[in-house]
């Protein structure tokens, strides 16, 4: 009988895991060809707008393989339901038996995405960060501030969202936090004021242009995880000194790198994979005048690492 873990248990177990080191190890394994990850399965919906992603794979010589289903239905807030939903299934690599069902309701996907963002800041942000800009006000924008203290001492945060009421709600949510949160009048004004920018939207058109970005900026783009989405102008990718993708293979069909490659704005010599960068930090930022971009489309190895860690923690507690 498979072990069923509910969201309450999963959140409790997450508090005991060194998530940054865990996901870094997964990216290194992925870029070292130790991971089997087939193409993403995808369902796109029109009425109401939404999407479901099926990501799956295994690490060689690991006990388990993982199948993850995660969805985003962006009108759910009208119903009082989180936009993210989903679950993860853990199977034995040796027998194919279903070992555990993780009823995470999309939470593990959201967390591992936020942790990947923190990893890019850890390795690519300039030494001196005066302000951090967050574009978007949804779940992922909230999680950025939940984990930011792990990689940065910066407390000055600028936010921008299409809906002013959502920006005010975001500001209120963090009113007792150590962060000083200012609502930017526009994306260009946010970009000109920040040395780190994190984009967290489901936009299908570029939000930031190359003219908005000041020298020395690092940008982590999280939202563009399908072929239809784009948060950055391809000209940003063209002017960047270094572009990092969580999966170069996936970037051939989705994400900011895909959009830049399609429009002829990508210099492949500037492109490296996140796991390669983690393993070889000298391949990263070399001065605080460089513009760097991280394009995160979400890789199944993140799901494998986090699901395995949660199950192992549960198993250790119930021995």
Helices and strands as residue ranges (DSSP letters): E 3-5, H 7-14, H 19-31, E 35-37, E 41-46, E 49-59, E 64-73, G 76-79, E 84-92, E 98-102, H 107-124, E 132-135, H 139-147, G 148-150, E 156-160, H 164-173, E 180-183, H 187-193, E 196-199, E 204-208, G 210-212, E 218-221, E 230-232, H 234-239, E 242-245, G 250-252, H 255-262, G 268-270, E 271-273, H 274-279, G 281-283, E 292-295, H 300-317
